[in-house]
Amino acid sequence: MVERASLNEIFQLSRRFGNIIPVTSSEEQLTLLDLSAPFLIQGKTCYYGCKNCSNVTDVRPLRQFVQQESWEAATIAQSLGIQLLQHVFLVKLELDDGTACLDAILWQDAEKFFRSLASEAEVNVALQEELERTMKTLCPPGKGFDELPWLDCCIMTYSTEDGVFNQIFDTVVAEETDILFNC
């Protein structure tokens, strides 16, 4: 647990010691920072909790983890009464087949679509660059309608109180090797 350190200092400590929980002291006890800050930092990975869903307890339950070398973020979150936030991809695509346009959301199957985990994309620069290349392939800047790539995808339409929505599901971005071997 660390108190009154800059973010840079916390990251340095995390590289050295592995697990850092930023805290503040109030009266006679230590408490977690507001959940707008990460509640756990492991190396370059920051774990956040949901402000609305969490029922944060004090940090005393953390004593049981002191002797453990490996800390699971989900276990730490549970012991602190924190609902762990999940990293997700959320993409809105405008699909146009020449006859009509359709806005479609990609989120539940987005990790399958991109063949990567959203939580990994946060800290992996190579993966971020790969995702950027994929998006530039799907949505190339400065291209006219006739120059845009075709995308075969499954689309589900559903209604809610807020309106009608389209969602892309069960679709994967094909890699060059997939195309070469499936022909």
NORHU-V259925 format. One record per residue. N is the residue number from 1. RES is the residue in one small letter. PSI is psi in degrees with one decimal (999 if undefined). OMEGA is omega as a letter, one per 40 degrees, with the letter a starting at -180 (* if undefined). D_FIRST is the distance of its C-alpha to the first C-alpha in whole Angstrom. Layout:
# NORHU-V259925
n | res | psi | omega | d_first
N | RES | PSI | OMEGA | D_FIRST
N | RES | PSI | OMEGA | D_FIRST
This chain:
# NORHU-V259925
n | res | psi | omega | d_first
1 | m | 139.2 | a | 0
2 | v | 138.8 | i | 4
3 | e | 142.9 | i | 7
4 | r | 51.8 | i | 10
5 | a | 150.3 | i | 11
6 | s | 163.2 | i | 13
7 | l | -40.2 | i | 13
8 | n | -43.5 | i | 15
9 | e | -38.6 | i | 13
10 | i | -42.8 | i | 10
11 | f | -39.3 | i | 13
12 | q | -44.2 | i | 14
13 | l | -38.6 | a | 10
14 | s | -38.7 | i | 10
15 | r | -34.6 | a | 14
16 | r | -43.4 | a | 13
17 | f | -12.1 | i | 11
18 | g | -59.0 | a | 11
19 | n | 126.0 | i | 8
20 | i | 132.4 | i | 6
21 | i | 109.9 | i | 5
22 | p | 131.6 | a | 6
23 | v | 169.6 | i | 6
24 | t | 154.2 | i | 9
25 | s | 139.9 | i | 11
26 | s | 122.6 | a | 14
27 | e | -105.4 | a | 17
28 | e | 9.8 | a | 16
29 | q | 162.1 | i | 12
30 | l | 141.4 | i | 9
31 | t | 157.6 | i | 10
32 | l | 156.6 | i | 9
33 | l | 168.5 | i | 11
34 | d | 147.1 | a | 15
35 | l | 4.4 | i | 15
36 | s | -16.4 | i | 17
37 | a | 156.5 | i | 14
38 | p | 143.1 | i | 12
39 | f | -15.5 | i | 10
40 | l | 134.2 | i | 9
41 | i | 123.7 | i | 10
42 | q | 101.8 | a | 12
43 | g | -120.7 | i | 14
44 | k | -0.8 | a | 16
45 | t | 127.2 | i | 16
46 | c | 135.4 | i | 14
47 | y | 129.4 | a | 14
48 | y | 155.4 | i | 16
49 | g | 158.2 | i | 17
50 | c | 123.8 | i | 20
51 | k | -38.0 | a | 20
52 | n | -28.4 | a | 24
53 | c | -13.6 | a | 23
54 | s | 149.5 | i | 20
55 | n | 79.9 | a | 20
56 | v | 131.0 | i | 16
57 | t | -178.0 | i | 15
58 | d | 178.2 | a | 13
59 | v | 0.8 | a | 9
60 | r | -36.1 | i | 11
61 | p | -14.3 | a | 13
62 | l | -15.1 | a | 10
63 | r | -32.1 | a | 11
64 | q | -17.6 | a | 14
65 | f | -7.4 | a | 12
66 | v | -42.7 | a | 10
67 | q | -9.5 | a | 14
68 | q | 138.0 | i | 14
69 | e | -38.1 | a | 15
70 | s | 128.7 | i | 15
71 | w | 126.3 | i | 13
72 | e | 128.0 | a | 16
73 | a | -38.8 | a | 15
74 | a | -38.2 | i | 17
75 | t | -42.2 | i | 16
76 | i | -46.3 | i | 13
77 | a | -46.1 | a | 14
78 | q | -42.0 | a | 17
79 | s | -23.9 | i | 15
80 | l | -1.2 | a | 13
81 | g | 26.8 | a | 17
82 | i | 132.5 | i | 17
83 | q | 112.7 | a | 20
84 | l | 129.9 | i | 19
85 | l | 147.0 | i | 21
86 | q | 143.3 | i | 23
87 | h | 135.4 | i | 24
88 | v | 154.5 | i | 28
89 | f | 138.7 | i | 31
90 | l | 114.3 | a | 33
91 | v | 134.2 | i | 36
92 | k | 121.0 | i | 40
93 | l | 140.9 | i | 43
94 | e | 111.9 | a | 46
95 | l | 133.5 | a | 48
96 | d | 122.7 | i | 52
97 | d | 13.0 | a | 55
98 | g | -16.1 | i | 58
99 | t | -28.0 | a | 59
100 | a | 160.7 | i | 56
101 | c | 150.4 | a | 52
102 | l | 124.7 | i | 49
103 | d | 130.7 | i | 46
104 | a | 137.7 | i | 44
105 | i | 137.9 | i | 40
106 | l | 114.5 | i | 38
107 | w | -53.0 | a | 35
108 | q | -39.7 | i | 35
109 | d | 19.1 | a | 36
110 | a | -37.5 | i | 35
111 | e | -37.0 | i | 33
112 | k | -43.7 | a | 36
113 | f | -49.8 | a | 38
114 | f | -6.7 | a | 36
115 | r | 39.8 | i | 35
116 | s | 158.4 | a | 32
117 | l | 136.7 | i | 29
118 | a | -37.0 | a | 27
119 | s | -31.6 | i | 23
120 | e | -34.3 | a | 25
121 | a | -24.9 | a | 26
122 | e | -36.0 | a | 23
123 | v | -8.4 | a | 22
124 | n | 104.8 | a | 26
125 | v | -40.5 | i | 28
126 | a | -40.2 | i | 31
127 | l | -38.2 | i | 31
128 | q | -41.7 | i | 30
129 | e | -38.8 | i | 34
130 | e | -42.6 | i | 35
131 | l | -39.7 | i | 35
132 | e | -41.9 | i | 36
133 | r | -42.1 | i | 39
134 | t | -46.4 | a | 40
135 | m | -36.4 | i | 39
136 | k | -28.5 | i | 42
137 | t | -43.4 | a | 44
138 | l | -36.5 | a | 44
139 | c | 69.0 | a | 44
140 | p | 131.5 | a | 46
141 | p | 141.3 | i | 46
142 | g | 13.6 | a | 50
143 | k | 144.5 | i | 51
144 | g | 168.1 | a | 54
145 | f | -43.7 | a | 54
146 | d | -16.8 | a | 57
147 | e | -4.6 | a | 54
148 | l | 149.5 | a | 51
149 | p | 155.3 | i | 50
150 | w | 146.1 | i | 51
151 | l | 113.5 | i | 49
152 | d | 120.1 | a | 50
153 | c | 161.1 | i | 47
154 | c | 130.6 | a | 47
155 | i | 132.3 | i | 47
156 | m | 134.0 | i | 46
157 | t | 134.7 | i | 47
158 | y | 158.5 | a | 46
159 | s | 144.0 | i | 47
160 | t | -178.9 | i | 44
161 | e | -24.6 | a | 45
162 | d | -6.7 | i | 44
163 | g | -165.3 | i | 46
164 | v | 135.6 | a | 47
165 | f | 155.7 | i | 45
166 | n | 135.8 | a | 45
167 | q | 133.0 | i | 42
168 | i | 133.6 | i | 42
169 | f | 161.2 | i | 42
170 | d | 42.1 | a | 43
171 | t | 139.6 | a | 43
172 | v | 140.0 | i | 42
173 | v | 122.8 | a | 42
174 | a | 136.4 | i | 45
175 | e | 162.1 | a | 44
176 | e | -40.4 | a | 47
177 | t | -34.0 | i | 47
178 | d | -42.0 | a | 47
179 | i | -42.6 | a | 50
180 | l | -40.0 | a | 52
181 | f | -15.7 | a | 52
182 | n | -1.8 | a | 53
183 | c | 999 | * | 56
